[in-house]
Structures are given as structure tokens and as C-alpha cells.
């Protein structure tokens, strides 16, 4: 998240990939978080998979009107 400077200051020890932000947002106080190393290409793959899954869930919820 954009809550830290890109230069100077304190070291960044870990980041949450975009595809997993929804999981982080559901944690309760005191829940355990475990980080693991992931390649950028794998993180992008997980994000595309998550976006496709969400797109499939909303298909048909918003019908389009013919002629518009």
C-alpha cells in the first residue's frame, strides 16, 4: 500500500501482493500473518486469476440494454 516513502526512512521487510489484499483486509486483531517469497511473474499470475474469477462471478448481474 502507498503508506511509505520509496526512498530513505525505514526498510520495507515485506509486501502483500495485490491478489491477496482481500485476505489481509478480513483479518481480525491478533490473527497471524505469514509471508513467503514469490516472484513478480507469479504474483501477476495470481492477480489475473483473481480478476478472472471475480469477472465470472458478476457475469449476468448487469444486463445490457439492446440498442444502447
CHARMM internal coordinates of N, CA and C (Angstrom, degrees):
IC EDIT
DIST 1 N 1 CA 1.4448
DIST 1 CA 1 C 1.5387
ANGL 1 N 1 CA 1 C 108.60
DIST 1 C 2 N 1.3166
ANGL 1 CA 1 C 2 N 117.88
DIHE 1 N 1 CA 1 C 2 N 158.54
DIST 2 N 2 CA 1.4624
ANGL 1 C 2 N 2 CA 120.63
DIHE 1 CA 1 C 2 N 2 CA -175.62
DIST 2 CA 2 C 1.5276
ANGL 2 N 2 CA 2 C 113.31
DIHE 1 C 2 N 2 CA 2 C -83.15
DIST 2 C 3 N 1.3225
ANGL 2 CA 2 C 3 N 117.06
DIHE 2 N 2 CA 2 C 3 N 49.97
DIST 3 N 3 CA 1.4559
ANGL 2 C 3 N 3 CA 119.16
DIHE 2 CA 2 C 3 N 3 CA -178.64
DIST 3 CA 3 C 1.5224
ANGL 3 N 3 CA 3 C 112.81
DIHE 2 C 3 N 3 CA 3 C -107.89
DIST 3 C 4 N 1.3268
ANGL 3 CA 3 C 4 N 117.03
DIHE 3 N 3 CA 3 C 4 N 18.88
DIST 4 N 4 CA 1.4544
ANGL 3 C 4 N 4 CA 119.89
DIHE 3 CA 3 C 4 N 4 CA 178.59
DIST 4 CA 4 C 1.5203
ANGL 4 N 4 CA 4 C 109.37
DIHE 3 C 4 N 4 CA 4 C -145.24
DIST 4 C 5 N 1.3151
ANGL 4 CA 4 C 5 N 114.46
DIHE 4 N 4 CA 4 C 5 N 154.87
DIST 5 N 5 CA 1.4626
ANGL 4 C 5 N 5 CA 119.34
DIHE 4 CA 4 C 5 N 5 CA 179.37
DIST 5 CA 5 C 1.5279
ANGL 5 N 5 CA 5 C 109.97
DIHE 4 C 5 N 5 CA 5 C -73.55
DIST 5 C 6 N 1.3230
ANGL 5 CA 5 C 6 N 116.19
DIHE 5 N 5 CA 5 C 6 N 155.46
DIST 6 N 6 CA 1.4627
ANGL 5 C 6 N 6 CA 120.10
DIHE 5 CA 5 C 6 N 6 CA -179.80
DIST 6 CA 6 C 1.5215
ANGL 6 N 6 CA 6 C 111.77
DIHE 5 C 6 N 6 CA 6 C -86.88
DIST 6 C 7 N 1.3105
ANGL 6 CA 6 C 7 N 117.69
DIHE 6 N 6 CA 6 C 7 N -14.83
DIST 7 N 7 CA 1.4648
ANGL 6 C 7 N 7 CA 120.91
DIHE 6 CA 6 C 7 N 7 CA 178.48
DIST 7 CA 7 C 1.5271
ANGL 7 N 7 CA 7 C 109.03
DIHE 6 C 7 N 7 CA 7 C -134.44
DIST 7 C 8 N 1.3271
ANGL 7 CA 7 C 8 N 115.51
DIHE 7 N 7 CA 7 C 8 N 146.65
DIST 8 N 8 CA 1.4521
ANGL 7 C 8 N 8 CA 120.44
DIHE 7 CA 7 C 8 N 8 CA 175.76
DIST 8 CA 8 C 1.5092
ANGL 8 N 8 CA 8 C 112.95
DIHE 7 C 8 N 8 CA 8 C 68.21
DIST 8 C 9 N 1.3060
ANGL 8 CA 8 C 9 N 115.15
DIHE 8 N 8 CA 8 C 9 N -174.81
DIST 9 N 9 CA 1.4523
ANGL 8 C 9 N 9 CA 119.62
DIHE 8 CA 8 C 9 N 9 CA 177.10
DIST 9 CA 9 C 1.5117
ANGL 9 N 9 CA 9 C 112.42
DIHE 8 C 9 N 9 CA 9 C 79.21
DIST 9 C 10 N 1.2940
ANGL 9 CA 9 C 10 N 117.31
DIHE 9 N 9 CA 9 C 10 N -134.06
DIST 10 N 10 CA 1.4504
ANGL 9 C 10 N 10 CA 122.74
DIHE 9 CA 9 C 10 N 10 CA -175.17
DIST 10 CA 10 C 1.5240
ANGL 10 N 10 CA 10 C 111.15
DIHE 9 C 10 N 10 CA 10 C -101.80
DIST 10 C 11 N 1.3389
ANGL 10 CA 10 C 11 N 117.53
DIHE 10 N 10 CA 10 C 11 N 154.80
DIST 11 N 11 CA 1.4652
ANGL 10 C 11 N 11 CA 119.81
DIHE 10 CA 10 C 11 N 11 CA 179.19
DIST 11 CA 11 C 1.5303
ANGL 11 N 11 CA 11 C 111.34
DIHE 10 C 11 N 11 CA 11 C -73.15
DIST 11 C 12 N 1.3067
ANGL 11 CA 11 C 12 N 116.36
DIHE 11 N 11 CA 11 C 12 N 145.46
DIST 12 N 12 CA 1.4599
ANGL 11 C 12 N 12 CA 122.30
DIHE 11 CA 11 C 12 N 12 CA 176.33
DIST 12 CA 12 C 1.5209
ANGL 12 N 12 CA 12 C 106.63
DIHE 11 C 12 N 12 CA 12 C -94.50
DIST 12 C 13 N 1.3328
ANGL 12 CA 12 C 13 N 117.45
DIHE 12 N 12 CA 12 C 13 N 115.07
DIST 13 N 13 CA 1.4512
ANGL 12 C 13 N 13 CA 120.09
DIHE 12 CA 12 C 13 N 13 CA -175.12
DIST 13 CA 13 C 1.5265
ANGL 13 N 13 CA 13 C 113.45
DIHE 12 C 13 N 13 CA 13 C -91.83
DIST 13 C 14 N 1.3356
ANGL 13 CA 13 C 14 N 117.08
DIHE 13 N 13 CA 13 C 14 N -19.03
DIST 14 N 14 CA 1.4612
ANGL 13 C 14 N 14 CA 119.52
DIHE 13 CA 13 C 14 N 14 CA -179.33
DIST 14 CA 14 C 1.5282
ANGL 14 N 14 CA 14 C 109.67
DIHE 13 C 14 N 14 CA 14 C -163.92
DIST 14 C 15 N 1.3141
ANGL 14 CA 14 C 15 N 115.98
DIHE 14 N 14 CA 14 C 15 N 156.91
DIST 15 N 15 CA 1.4649
ANGL 14 C 15 N 15 CA 123.08
DIHE 14 CA 14 C 15 N 15 CA 175.15
DIST 15 CA 15 C 1.5200
ANGL 15 N 15 CA 15 C 108.37
DIHE 14 C 15 N 15 CA 15 C -136.23
DIST 15 C 16 N 1.2974
ANGL 15 CA 15 C 16 N 116.13
DIHE 15 N 15 CA 15 C 16 N 151.50
DIST 16 N 16 CA 1.4614
ANGL 15 C 16 N 16 CA 121.92
DIHE 15 CA 15 C 16 N 16 CA 175.87
DIST 16 CA 16 C 1.5188
ANGL 16 N 16 CA 16 C 107.38
DIHE 15 C 16 N 16 CA 16 C -98.81
DIST 16 C 17 N 1.3450
ANGL 16 CA 16 C 17 N 116.75
DIHE 16 N 16 CA 16 C 17 N 129.99
DIST 17 N 17 CA 1.4655
ANGL 16 C 17 N 17 CA 119.36
DIHE 16 CA 16 C 17 N 17 CA 178.96
DIST 17 CA 17 C 1.5282
ANGL 17 N 17 CA 17 C 109.11
DIHE 16 C 17 N 17 CA 17 C -69.05
DIST 17 C 18 N 1.3130
ANGL 17 CA 17 C 18 N 115.51
DIHE 17 N 17 CA 17 C 18 N 150.80
DIST 18 N 18 CA 1.4615
ANGL 17 C 18 N 18 CA 121.60
DIHE 17 CA 17 C 18 N 18 CA -176.99
DIST 18 CA 18 C 1.5233
ANGL 18 N 18 CA 18 C 112.11
DIHE 17 C 18 N 18 CA 18 C -55.15
DIST 18 C 19 N 1.3343
ANGL 18 CA 18 C 19 N 116.60
DIHE 18 N 18 CA 18 C 19 N -38.19
DIST 19 N 19 CA 1.4668
ANGL 18 C 19 N 19 CA 120.38
DIHE 18 CA 18 C 19 N 19 CA -178.15
DIST 19 CA 19 C 1.5261
ANGL 19 N 19 CA 19 C 112.40
DIHE 18 C 19 N 19 CA 19 C -63.59
DIST 19 C 20 N 1.3264
ANGL 19 CA 19 C 20 N 118.55
DIHE 19 N 19 CA 19 C 20 N -20.06
DIST 20 N 20 CA 1.4611
ANGL 19 C 20 N 20 CA 121.60
DIHE 19 CA 19 C 20 N 20 CA -177.93
DIST 20 CA 20 C 1.5231
ANGL 20 N 20 CA 20 C 114.24
DIHE 19 C 20 N 20 CA 20 C -106.72
DIST 20 C 21 N 1.3180
ANGL 20 CA 20 C 21 N 118.25
DIHE 20 N 20 CA 20 C 21 N 4.01
DIST 21 N 21 CA 1.4666
ANGL 20 C 21 N 21 CA 119.93
DIHE 20 CA 20 C 21 N 21 CA -179.01
DIST 21 CA 21 C 1.5252
ANGL 21 N 21 CA 21 C 112.28
DIHE 20 C 21 N 21 CA 21 C -60.76
DIST 21 C 22 N 1.3358
ANGL 21 CA 21 C 22 N 116.82
DIHE 21 N 21 CA 21 C 22 N -33.45
DIST 22 N 22 CA 1.4601
ANGL 21 C 22 N 22 CA 119.36
DIHE 21 CA 21 C 22 N 22 CA 179.67
DIST 22 CA 22 C 1.5275
ANGL 22 N 22 CA 22 C 111.23
DIHE 21 C 22 N 22 CA 22 C -64.37
DIST 22 C 23 N 1.3231
ANGL 22 CA 22 C 23 N 117.08
DIHE 22 N 22 CA 22 C 23 N -33.23
DIST 23 N 23 CA 1.4629
ANGL 22 C 23 N 23 CA 121.08
DIHE 22 CA 22 C 23 N 23 CA 178.14
DIST 23 CA 23 C 1.5267
ANGL 23 N 23 CA 23 C 109.41
DIHE 22 C 23 N 23 CA 23 C -69.25
DIST 23 C 24 N 1.3129
ANGL 23 CA 23 C 24 N 116.48
DIHE 23 N 23 CA 23 C 24 N -45.57
DIST 24 N 24 CA 1.4609
ANGL 23 C 24 N 24 CA 121.22
DIHE 23 CA 23 C 24 N 24 CA 179.78
DIST 24 CA 24 C 1.5275
ANGL 24 N 24 CA 24 C 110.83
DIHE 23 C 24 N 24 CA 24 C -60.46
DIST 24 C 25 N 1.3140
ANGL 24 CA 24 C 25 N 116.82
DIHE 24 N 24 CA 24 C 25 N -37.61
DIST 25 N 25 CA 1.4559
ANGL 24 C 25 N 25 CA 121.16
DIHE 24 CA 24 C 25 N 25 CA -179.26
DIST 25 CA 25 C 1.5142
ANGL 25 N 25 CA 25 C 114.19
DIHE 24 C 25 N 25 CA 25 C -69.12
DIST 25 C 26 N 1.3169
ANGL 25 CA 25 C 26 N 118.24
DIHE 25 N 25 CA 25 C 26 N -16.20
DIST 26 N 26 CA 1.4664
ANGL 25 C 26 N 26 CA 122.14
DIHE 25 CA 25 C 26 N 26 CA -179.36
DIST 26 CA 26 C 1.5249
ANGL 26 N 26 CA 26 C 113.32
DIHE 25 C 26 N 26 CA 26 C -96.53
DIST 26 C 27 N 1.3387
ANGL 26 CA 26 C 27 N 117.67
DIHE 26 N 26 CA 26 C 27 N -2.78
DIST 27 N 27 CA 1.4595
ANGL 26 C 27 N 27 CA 120.37
DIHE 26 CA 26 C 27 N 27 CA -178.30
DIST 27 CA 27 C 1.5238
ANGL 27 N 27 CA 27 C 111.21
DIHE 26 C 27 N 27 CA 27 C -69.98
DIST 27 C 28 N 1.3049
ANGL 27 CA 27 C 28 N 114.68
DIHE 27 N 27 CA 27 C 28 N 148.30
DIST 28 N 28 CA 1.4554
ANGL 27 C 28 N 28 CA 122.16
DIHE 27 CA 27 C 28 N 28 CA 176.97
DIST 28 CA 28 C 1.5266
ANGL 28 N 28 CA 28 C 108.88
DIHE 27 C 28 N 28 CA 28 C -98.58
DIST 28 C 29 N 1.3249
ANGL 28 CA 28 C 29 N 118.03
DIHE 28 N 28 CA 28 C 29 N 157.94
DIST 29 N 29 CA 1.4619
ANGL 28 C 29 N 29 CA 119.66
DIHE 28 CA 28 C 29 N 29 CA 175.08
DIST 29 CA 29 C 1.5295
ANGL 29 N 29 CA 29 C 110.26
DIHE 28 C 29 N 29 CA 29 C -55.87
DIST 29 C 30 N 1.3192
ANGL 29 CA 29 C 30 N 115.61
DIHE 29 N 29 CA 29 C 30 N 132.79
DIST 30 N 30 CA 1.4629
ANGL 29 C 30 N 30 CA 120.65
DIHE 29 CA 29 C 30 N 30 CA -179.62
DIST 30 CA 30 C 1.5170
ANGL 30 N 30 CA 30 C 114.10
DIHE 29 C 30 N 30 CA 30 C 93.63
DIST 30 C 31 N 1.3330
ANGL 30 CA 30 C 31 N 118.13
DIHE 30 N 30 CA 30 C 31 N -11.93
DIST 31 N 31 CA 1.4594
ANGL 30 C 31 N 31 CA 120.54
DIHE 30 CA 30 C 31 N 31 CA 177.14
DIST 31 CA 31 C 1.5261
ANGL 31 N 31 CA 31 C 109.81
DIHE 30 C 31 N 31 CA 31 C -65.61
DIST 31 C 32 N 1.3145
ANGL 31 CA 31 C 32 N 115.91
DIHE 31 N 31 CA 31 C 32 N 150.73
DIST 32 N 32 CA 1.4570
ANGL 31 C 32 N 32 CA 121.92
DIHE 31 CA 31 C 32 N 32 CA -179.70
DIST 32 CA 32 C 1.5229
ANGL 32 N 32 CA 32 C 110.02
DIHE 31 C 32 N 32 CA 32 C -89.71
DIST 32 C 33 N 1.3277
ANGL 32 CA 32 C 33 N 115.84
DIHE 32 N 32 CA 32 C 33 N 137.85
DIST 33 N 33 CA 1.4640
ANGL 32 C 33 N 33 CA 122.47
DIHE 32 CA 32 C 33 N 33 CA 176.13
DIST 33 CA 33 C 1.5210
ANGL 33 N 33 CA 33 C 107.29
DIHE 32 C 33 N 33 CA 33 C -118.10
DIST 33 C 34 N 1.3264
ANGL 33 CA 33 C 34 N 116.40
DIHE 33 N 33 CA 33 C 34 N 130.14
DIST 34 N 34 CA 1.4557
ANGL 33 C 34 N 34 CA 120.84
DIHE 33 CA 33 C 34 N 34 CA 178.12
DIST 34 CA 34 C 1.5138
ANGL 34 N 34 CA 34 C 108.73
DIHE 33 C 34 N 34 CA 34 C -122.44
DIST 34 C 35 N 1.3104
ANGL 34 CA 34 C 35 N 116.99
DIHE 34 N 34 CA 34 C 35 N 127.34
DIST 35 N 35 CA 1.4515
ANGL 34 C 35 N 35 CA 122.50
DIHE 34 CA 34 C 35 N 35 CA 179.39
DIST 35 CA 35 C 1.5137
ANGL 35 N 35 CA 35 C 110.05
DIHE 34 C 35 N 35 CA 35 C -99.49
DIST 35 C 36 N 1.3244
ANGL 35 CA 35 C 36 N 116.26
DIHE 35 N 35 CA 35 C 36 N 151.00
DIST 36 N 36 CA 1.4621
ANGL 35 C 36 N 36 CA 121.27
DIHE 35 CA 35 C 36 N 36 CA 173.49
DIST 36 CA 36 C 1.5216
ANGL 36 N 36 CA 36 C 108.12
DIHE 35 C 36 N 36 CA 36 C -139.84
DIST 36 C 37 N 1.3094
ANGL 36 CA 36 C 37 N 115.39
DIHE 36 N 36 CA 36 C 37 N 156.61
DIST 37 N 37 CA 1.4620
ANGL 36 C 37 N 37 CA 121.24
DIHE 36 CA 36 C 37 N 37 CA -179.34
DIST 37 CA 37 C 1.5246
ANGL 37 N 37 CA 37 C 108.93
DIHE 36 C 37 N 37 CA 37 C -75.21
DIST 37 C 38 N 1.3268
ANGL 37 CA 37 C 38 N 115.78
DIHE 37 N 37 CA 37 C 38 N 136.13
DIST 38 N 38 CA 1.4594
ANGL 37 C 38 N 38 CA 121.03
DIHE 37 CA 37 C 38 N 38 CA 178.11
DIST 38 CA 38 C 1.5246
ANGL 38 N 38 CA 38 C 107.81
DIHE 37 C 38 N 38 CA 38 C -142.45
DIST 38 C 39 N 1.3037
ANGL 38 CA 38 C 39 N 115.99
DIHE 38 N 38 CA 38 C 39 N 140.57
DIST 39 N 39 CA 1.4633
ANGL 38 C 39 N 39 CA 121.35
DIHE 38 CA 38 C 39 N 39 CA 177.72
DIST 39 CA 39 C 1.5286
ANGL 39 N 39 CA 39 C 109.66
DIHE 38 C 39 N 39 CA 39 C -74.06
DIST 39 C 40 N 1.3168
ANGL 39 CA 39 C 40 N 116.45
DIHE 39 N 39 CA 39 C 40 N 152.80
DIST 40 N 40 CA 1.4654
ANGL 39 C 40 N 40 CA 121.15
DIHE 39 CA 39 C 40 N 40 CA 179.85
DIST 40 CA 40 C 1.5303
ANGL 40 N 40 CA 40 C 111.38
DIHE 39 C 40 N 40 CA 40 C -58.32
DIST 40 C 41 N 1.3273
ANGL 40 CA 40 C 41 N 117.10
DIHE 40 N 40 CA 40 C 41 N -41.80
DIST 41 N 41 CA 1.4655
ANGL 40 C 41 N 41 CA 120.54
DIHE 40 CA 40 C 41 N 41 CA 179.81
DIST 41 CA 41 C 1.5256
ANGL 41 N 41 CA 41 C 111.45
DIHE 40 C 41 N 41 CA 41 C -61.27
DIST 41 C 42 N 1.3280
ANGL 41 CA 41 C 42 N 116.98
DIHE 41 N 41 CA 41 C 42 N -38.72
DIST 42 N 42 CA 1.4656
ANGL 41 C 42 N 42 CA 120.53
DIHE 41 CA 41 C 42 N 42 CA 178.11
DIST 42 CA 42 C 1.5234
ANGL 42 N 42 CA 42 C 110.93
DIHE 41 C 42 N 42 CA 42 C -69.00
DIST 42 C 43 N 1.3285
ANGL 42 CA 42 C 43 N 117.15
DIHE 42 N 42 CA 42 C 43 N -38.39
DIST 43 N 43 CA 1.4622
ANGL 42 C 43 N 43 CA 120.70
DIHE 42 CA 42 C 43 N 43 CA 177.86
DIST 43 CA 43 C 1.5311
ANGL 43 N 43 CA 43 C 110.40
DIHE 42 C 43 N 43 CA 43 C -62.83
DIST 43 C 44 N 1.3305
ANGL 43 CA 43 C 44 N 116.47
DIHE 43 N 43 CA 43 C 44 N -41.67
DIST 44 N 44 CA 1.4659
ANGL 43 C 44 N 44 CA 119.99
DIHE 43 CA 43 C 44 N 44 CA 177.84
DIST 44 CA 44 C 1.5254
ANGL 44 N 44 CA 44 C 111.49
DIHE 43 C 44 N 44 CA 44 C -66.02
DIST 44 C 45 N 1.3313
ANGL 44 CA 44 C 45 N 116.64
DIHE 44 N 44 CA 44 C 45 N -37.15
DIST 45 N 45 CA 1.4670
ANGL 44 C 45 N 45 CA 120.92
DIHE 44 CA 44 C 45 N 45 CA 177.27
DIST 45 CA 45 C 1.5323
ANGL 45 N 45 CA 45 C 109.78
DIHE 44 C 45 N 45 CA 45 C -62.21
DIST 45 C 46 N 1.3242
ANGL 45 CA 45 C 46 N 117.01
DIHE 45 N 45 CA 45 C 46 N -45.39
DIST 46 N 46 CA 1.4645
ANGL 45 C 46 N 46 CA 120.58
DIHE 45 CA 45 C 46 N 46 CA 178.84
DIST 46 CA 46 C 1.5276
ANGL 46 N 46 CA 46 C 111.15
DIHE 45 C 46 N 46 CA 46 C -62.54
DIST 46 C 47 N 1.3270
ANGL 46 CA 46 C 47 N 116.85
DIHE 46 N 46 CA 46 C 47 N -38.88
DIST 47 N 47 CA 1.4601
ANGL 46 C 47 N 47 CA 120.57
DIHE 46 CA 46 C 47 N 47 CA 178.74
DIST 47 CA 47 C 1.5267
ANGL 47 N 47 CA 47 C 110.69
DIHE 46 C 47 N 47 CA 47 C -64.70
DIST 47 C 48 N 1.3371
ANGL 47 CA 47 C 48 N 117.74
DIHE 47 N 47 CA 47 C 48 N -46.01
DIST 48 N 48 CA 1.4740
ANGL 47 C 48 N 48 CA 120.33
DIHE 47 CA 47 C 48 N 48 CA 178.04
DIST 48 CA 48 C 1.5223
ANGL 48 N 48 CA 48 C 111.31
DIHE 47 C 48 N 48 CA 48 C -60.70
DIST 48 C 49 N 1.3359
ANGL 48 CA 48 C 49 N 116.48
DIHE 48 N 48 CA 48 C 49 N -41.88
DIST 49 N 49 CA 1.4661
ANGL 48 C 49 N 49 CA 120.72
DIHE 48 CA 48 C 49 N 49 CA 179.27
DIST 49 CA 49 C 1.5341
ANGL 49 N 49 CA 49 C 110.10
DIHE 48 C 49 N 49 CA 49 C -62.64
DIST 49 C 50 N 1.3202
ANGL 49 CA 49 C 50 N 117.31
DIHE 49 N 49 CA 49 C 50 N -42.68
DIST 50 N 50 CA 1.4752
ANGL 49 C 50 N 50 CA 121.57
DIHE 49 CA 49 C 50 N 50 CA 179.48
DIST 50 CA 50 C 1.5311
ANGL 50 N 50 CA 50 C 110.65
DIHE 49 C 50 N 50 CA 50 C -64.42
DIST 50 C 51 N 1.3382
ANGL 50 CA 50 C 51 N 116.56
DIHE 50 N 50 CA 50 C 51 N -43.31
DIST 51 N 51 CA 1.4572
ANGL 50 C 51 N 51 CA 120.45
DIHE 50 CA 50 C 51 N 51 CA 179.01
DIST 51 CA 51 C 1.5208
ANGL 51 N 51 CA 51 C 111.11
DIHE 50 C 51 N 51 CA 51 C -63.33
DIST 51 C 52 N 1.3248
ANGL 51 CA 51 C 52 N 117.74
DIHE 51 N 51 CA 51 C 52 N -41.07
DIST 52 N 52 CA 1.4658
ANGL 51 C 52 N 52 CA 120.93
DIHE 51 CA 51 C 52 N 52 CA 178.52
DIST 52 CA 52 C 1.5200
ANGL 52 N 52 CA 52 C 110.93
DIHE 51 C 52 N 52 CA 52 C -65.15
DIST 52 C 53 N 1.3233
ANGL 52 CA 52 C 53 N 116.98
DIHE 52 N 52 CA 52 C 53 N -41.31
DIST 53 N 53 CA 1.4624
ANGL 52 C 53 N 53 CA 120.47
DIHE 52 CA 52 C 53 N 53 CA 179.08
DIST 53 CA 53 C 1.5241
ANGL 53 N 53 CA 53 C 110.70
DIHE 52 C 53 N 53 CA 53 C -62.71
DIST 53 C 54 N 1.3277
ANGL 53 CA 53 C 54 N 117.21
DIHE 53 N 53 CA 53 C 54 N -42.44
DIST 54 N 54 CA 1.4637
ANGL 53 C 54 N 54 CA 120.31
DIHE 53 CA 53 C 54 N 54 CA 178.20
DIST 54 CA 54 C 1.5187
ANGL 54 N 54 CA 54 C 111.61
DIHE 53 C 54 N 54 CA 54 C -66.24
DIST 54 C 55 N 1.3415
ANGL 54 CA 54 C 55 N 116.76
DIHE 54 N 54 CA 54 C 55 N -40.17
DIST 55 N 55 CA 1.4672
ANGL 54 C 55 N 55 CA 120.59
DIHE 54 CA 54 C 55 N 55 CA 179.31
DIST 55 CA 55 C 1.5213
ANGL 55 N 55 CA 55 C 110.69
DIHE 54 C 55 N 55 CA 55 C -62.78
DIST 55 C 56 N 1.3098
ANGL 55 CA 55 C 56 N 118.08
DIHE 55 N 55 CA 55 C 56 N -37.95
DIST 56 N 56 CA 1.4666
ANGL 55 C 56 N 56 CA 121.19
DIHE 55 CA 55 C 56 N 56 CA 178.98
DIST 56 CA 56 C 1.5186
ANGL 56 N 56 CA 56 C 111.60
DIHE 55 C 56 N 56 CA 56 C -67.96
DIST 56 C 57 N 1.3163
ANGL 56 CA 56 C 57 N 116.69
DIHE 56 N 56 CA 56 C 57 N -32.41
DIST 57 N 57 CA 1.4630
ANGL 56 C 57 N 57 CA 119.87
DIHE 56 CA 56 C 57 N 57 CA -179.21
DIST 57 CA 57 C 1.5136
ANGL 57 N 57 CA 57 C 112.35
DIHE 56 C 57 N 57 CA 57 C -70.65
DIST 57 C 58 N 1.3240
ANGL 57 CA 57 C 58 N 118.16
DIHE 57 N 57 CA 57 C 58 N -30.79
DIST 58 N 58 CA 1.4616
ANGL 57 C 58 N 58 CA 118.95
DIHE 57 CA 57 C 58 N 58 CA -176.94
DIST 58 CA 58 C 1.5208
ANGL 58 N 58 CA 58 C 113.01
DIHE 57 C 58 N 58 CA 58 C -97.33
DIST 58 C 59 N 1.3244
ANGL 58 CA 58 C 59 N 118.25
DIHE 58 N 58 CA 58 C 59 N -3.53
DIST 59 N 59 CA 1.4491
ANGL 58 C 59 N 59 CA 120.45
DIHE 58 CA 58 C 59 N 59 CA 178.31
DIST 59 CA 59 C 1.5259
ANGL 59 N 59 CA 59 C 109.39
DIHE 58 C 59 N 59 CA 59 C -58.31
DIST 59 C 60 N 1.3006
ANGL 59 CA 59 C 60 N 116.94
DIHE 59 N 59 CA 59 C 60 N 128.16
DIST 60 N 60 CA 1.4582
ANGL 59 C 60 N 60 CA 120.93
DIHE 59 CA 59 C 60 N 60 CA 179.44
DIST 60 CA 60 C 1.5131
ANGL 60 N 60 CA 60 C 114.12
DIHE 59 C 60 N 60 CA 60 C 92.69
DIST 60 C 61 N 1.3014
ANGL 60 CA 60 C 61 N 118.56
DIHE 60 N 60 CA 60 C 61 N -12.81
DIST 61 N 61 CA 1.4605
ANGL 60 C 61 N 61 CA 121.01
DIHE 60 CA 60 C 61 N 61 CA 179.94
DIST 61 CA 61 C 1.5109
ANGL 61 N 61 CA 61 C 111.32
DIHE 60 C 61 N 61 CA 61 C -75.16
DIST 61 C 62 N 1.3298
ANGL 61 CA 61 C 62 N 116.85
DIHE 61 N 61 CA 61 C 62 N -28.41
DIST 62 N 62 CA 1.4458
ANGL 61 C 62 N 62 CA 121.49
DIHE 61 CA 61 C 62 N 62 CA -176.28
DIST 62 CA 62 C 1.5223
ANGL 62 N 62 CA 62 C 109.43
DIHE 61 C 62 N 62 CA 62 C -122.27
DIST 62 C 63 N 1.3215
ANGL 62 CA 62 C 63 N 117.90
DIHE 62 N 62 CA 62 C 63 N 79.38
DIST 63 N 63 CA 1.4653
ANGL 62 C 63 N 63 CA 119.36
DIHE 62 CA 62 C 63 N 63 CA -178.24
DIST 63 CA 63 C 1.5304
ANGL 63 N 63 CA 63 C 111.31
DIHE 62 C 63 N 63 CA 63 C -64.64
DIST 63 C 64 N 1.3017
ANGL 63 CA 63 C 64 N 114.88
DIHE 63 N 63 CA 63 C 64 N 142.51
DIST 64 N 64 CA 1.4653
ANGL 63 C 64 N 64 CA 119.19
DIHE 63 CA 63 C 64 N 64 CA 177.04
DIST 64 CA 64 C 1.5164
ANGL 64 N 64 CA 64 C 109.21
DIHE 63 C 64 N 64 CA 64 C -90.05
DIST 64 C 65 N 1.3301
ANGL 64 CA 64 C 65 N 115.16
DIHE 64 N 64 CA 64 C 65 N 152.71
DIST 65 N 65 CA 1.4523
ANGL 64 C 65 N 65 CA 119.96
DIHE 64 CA 64 C 65 N 65 CA 177.41
DIST 65 CA 65 C 1.5183
ANGL 65 N 65 CA 65 C 108.95
DIHE 64 C 65 N 65 CA 65 C -91.05
DIST 65 C 66 N 1.3001
ANGL 65 CA 65 C 66 N 116.07
DIHE 65 N 65 CA 65 C 66 N 136.47
DIST 66 N 66 CA 1.4687
ANGL 65 C 66 N 66 CA 120.53
DIHE 65 CA 65 C 66 N 66 CA 178.59
DIST 66 CA 66 C 1.5235
ANGL 66 N 66 CA 66 C 109.58
DIHE 65 C 66 N 66 CA 66 C -66.52
DIST 66 C 67 N 1.3284
ANGL 66 CA 66 C 67 N 115.66
DIHE 66 N 66 CA 66 C 67 N 139.26
DIST 67 N 67 CA 1.4547
ANGL 66 C 67 N 67 CA 120.73
DIHE 66 CA 66 C 67 N 67 CA 175.77
DIST 67 CA 67 C 1.5129
ANGL 67 N 67 CA 67 C 114.60
DIHE 66 C 67 N 67 CA 67 C 86.21
DIST 67 C 68 N 1.3399
ANGL 67 CA 67 C 68 N 117.80
DIHE 67 N 67 CA 67 C 68 N 6.01
DIST 68 N 68 CA 1.4640
ANGL 67 C 68 N 68 CA 118.68
DIHE 67 CA 67 C 68 N 68 CA 177.96
DIST 68 CA 68 C 1.4971
ANGL 68 N 68 CA 68 C 111.24
DIHE 67 C 68 N 68 CA 68 C -110.86
END
COOR INIT
IC SEED 1 N 1 CA 1 C
IC BUILD
